[in-house]
């Protein structure tokens, strides 16, 4: 007679998750959240980032900035606060800094600030390397929302596939 643990019995049903769609978690501090059209979104408090998905809050985080927000994060006390945020993201398996706007607008200084475009772009490059956080430019909030949904879906799918591979690897000789 083979003994099985409750954990393994629960794991046998991971295949049921294959058709489940992740729910986006929008941080409660987001003042103008992205509008998601393909995945359901709920409000919640995230330790880091502005967007995650249920069950992935500790491994998946997206920080979103508009160009004016980004520029303000390049100077003074905002810079220190933002770098703390990026530092916290280092522990996430998947993290991105999504900028809503065009790279060329920053290059041309199309924003209200005395911060030089070169300083903004240099800060982005340094942060990307220092905090291992890729920067992704999206032209509109709608494009940003679609990108976040895509990342959440694919990341959640990988978690299910990894868990199923673990299950297959832990199967005994009779497949149980």
matplotlib code that plots the C-alpha trace (Angstrom):
import matplotlib.pyplot as plt

x = [0.0, 1.4, 1.2, 0.6, 0.8, -2.0, 0.4, 1.0, -2.7, -3.3, -0.6, -2.2, -4.8, -2.4, -3.3, -6.7, -5.0, -4.0, -7.1, -7.3, -6.5, -4.4, -6.0, -4.0, -3.5, -3.4, -1.7, -4.1, -1.6, -2.0, -3.9, -4.7, -4.5, -4.1, -7.3, -7.1, -9.3, -8.2, -7.7, -9.7, -8.1, -8.5, -7.2, -4.7, -1.7, 1.6, 4.9, 6.7, 5.6, 2.3, 1.0, 1.3, -1.1, -2.8, -0.5, 2.5, 2.8, 6.2, 7.8, 6.2, 6.2, 5.7, 6.5, 4.9, 5.9, 4.7, 7.4, 6.7, 6.8, 10.1, 11.7, 10.7, 12.3, 15.7, 16.2, 16.2, 14.4, 12.2, 15.3, 16.3, 12.7, 12.5, 15.9, 14.6, 11.7, 14.0, 16.2, 13.2, 12.4, 15.8, 14.3, 11.6, 12.0, 10.2, 10.3, 10.0, 10.0, 7.3, 7.4, 4.3, 5.5, 8.1, 11.9, 12.2, 10.1, 12.7, 15.6, 14.0, 13.2, 9.4, 8.5, 8.3, 11.5, 15.0, 16.4, 18.4, 17.4, 20.9, 20.5, 17.2, 18.4, 21.7, 19.7, 17.5, 20.6, 22.2, 19.1, 18.5, 22.0, 22.3, 18.9, 18.6, 15.3, 14.6, 13.1, 10.2, 8.8, 5.1, 3.5, 0.1, -1.5, -3.5, -0.3, 1.1, -2.0, -1.7, 1.9, 1.3, -1.5, 0.8, 3.6, 1.3, -0.3, 3.0, 4.6, 1.6, 1.7, 5.4, 4.6, 1.9, 4.3, 7.1, 4.7, 3.5, 7.1, 7.8, 4.8, 5.9, 9.4, 8.0, 5.7, 6.4, 6.8, 3.1, 2.6, 1.0]
y = [0.0, 3.3, 6.3, 9.7, 13.1, 15.7, 18.0, 15.5, 14.8, 18.6, 18.8, 16.2, 18.8, 21.4, 20.4, 21.9, 25.3, 25.2, 27.1, 29.5, 33.1, 35.1, 38.1, 41.3, 43.0, 46.8, 48.4, 50.5, 53.5, 53.6, 56.9, 56.3, 52.6, 51.0, 49.6, 45.9, 44.4, 40.7, 39.8, 40.7, 43.3, 43.7, 46.3, 45.1, 46.3, 45.3, 45.3, 46.5, 47.6, 48.8, 45.6, 41.9, 39.0, 36.9, 34.3, 35.9, 39.0, 37.9, 37.0, 39.2, 43.0, 45.8, 49.4, 51.9, 55.5, 58.3, 60.5, 63.3, 60.7, 59.3, 62.7, 63.6, 60.3, 61.5, 64.3, 65.1, 63.0, 61.4, 59.7, 58.2, 56.9, 55.5, 53.8, 52.1, 50.8, 49.5, 47.9, 46.0, 44.7, 43.0, 40.0, 39.4, 36.7, 38.9, 42.7, 45.5, 49.2, 50.2, 53.8, 55.1, 57.5, 57.7, 57.6, 60.4, 62.7, 62.3, 62.7, 66.0, 67.2, 67.3, 67.5, 70.2, 70.0, 71.4, 67.8, 67.4, 64.6, 63.1, 62.8, 61.0, 58.5, 58.0, 57.3, 54.7, 52.9, 52.9, 51.6, 48.9, 47.6, 48.3, 46.8, 44.2, 45.7, 45.9, 49.2, 48.9, 51.8, 51.7, 54.6, 54.6, 53.4, 50.9, 49.4, 49.3, 47.4, 44.9, 44.3, 43.8, 41.3, 39.4, 39.2, 38.1, 35.4, 34.0, 34.1, 32.4, 29.8, 29.0, 28.5, 25.9, 24.2, 24.2, 22.7, 20.0, 19.1, 18.8, 16.5, 14.3, 14.1, 13.1, 10.4, 6.9, 3.8, 3.4, 7.1, 8.0]
z = [0.0, -1.1, 1.3, -0.3, 1.3, 1.0, -0.8, -3.6, -3.9, -4.3, -6.9, -9.0, -10.0, -11.3, -14.9, -14.1, -14.0, -17.7, -18.8, -15.8, -16.7, -14.2, -12.6, -12.7, -9.3, -9.5, -6.5, -4.5, -4.7, -8.5, -9.1, -12.8, -13.4, -16.8, -18.2, -18.9, -21.6, -21.8, -18.1, -15.1, -12.8, -9.0, -6.6, -3.9, -2.0, -3.6, -1.7, -4.9, -8.3, -9.7, -11.3, -10.6, -10.7, -8.0, -6.7, -8.3, -6.1, -4.7, -8.1, -10.7, -10.6, -13.2, -12.3, -14.6, -15.2, -17.5, -18.9, -16.3, -13.5, -14.9, -15.2, -11.6, -10.4, -11.8, -9.3, -5.6, -3.0, -5.6, -7.1, -3.7, -3.2, -6.7, -6.4, -3.2, -5.2, -7.9, -5.3, -3.9, -7.4, -7.6, -5.7, -8.2, -10.8, -13.4, -13.2, -15.7, -15.8, -18.3, -19.5, -21.2, -23.9, -26.6, -26.2, -28.7, -26.4, -23.7, -26.2, -27.4, -23.8, -24.5, -20.8, -18.1, -16.0, -15.9, -15.9, -19.0, -21.5, -21.3, -17.5, -17.8, -20.4, -18.5, -15.3, -17.1, -18.5, -15.1, -13.4, -16.0, -15.3, -11.5, -10.6, -13.4, -14.5, -18.2, -19.4, -22.0, -23.8, -24.8, -26.8, -25.0, -21.8, -24.0, -25.3, -21.8, -20.6, -23.4, -22.6, -18.9, -19.7, -22.1, -19.5, -16.7, -18.9, -20.1, -16.6, -15.0, -17.8, -17.0, -13.3, -14.2, -16.7, -14.1, -11.5, -13.9, -14.7, -11.0, -10.7, -13.6, -12.0, -8.6, -10.0, -8.7, -10.9, -11.2, -12.3, -8.9]

ax = plt.figure().add_subplot(projection="3d")
ax.plot(x, y, z, "-o")
ax.set_aspect("equal")
plt.show()
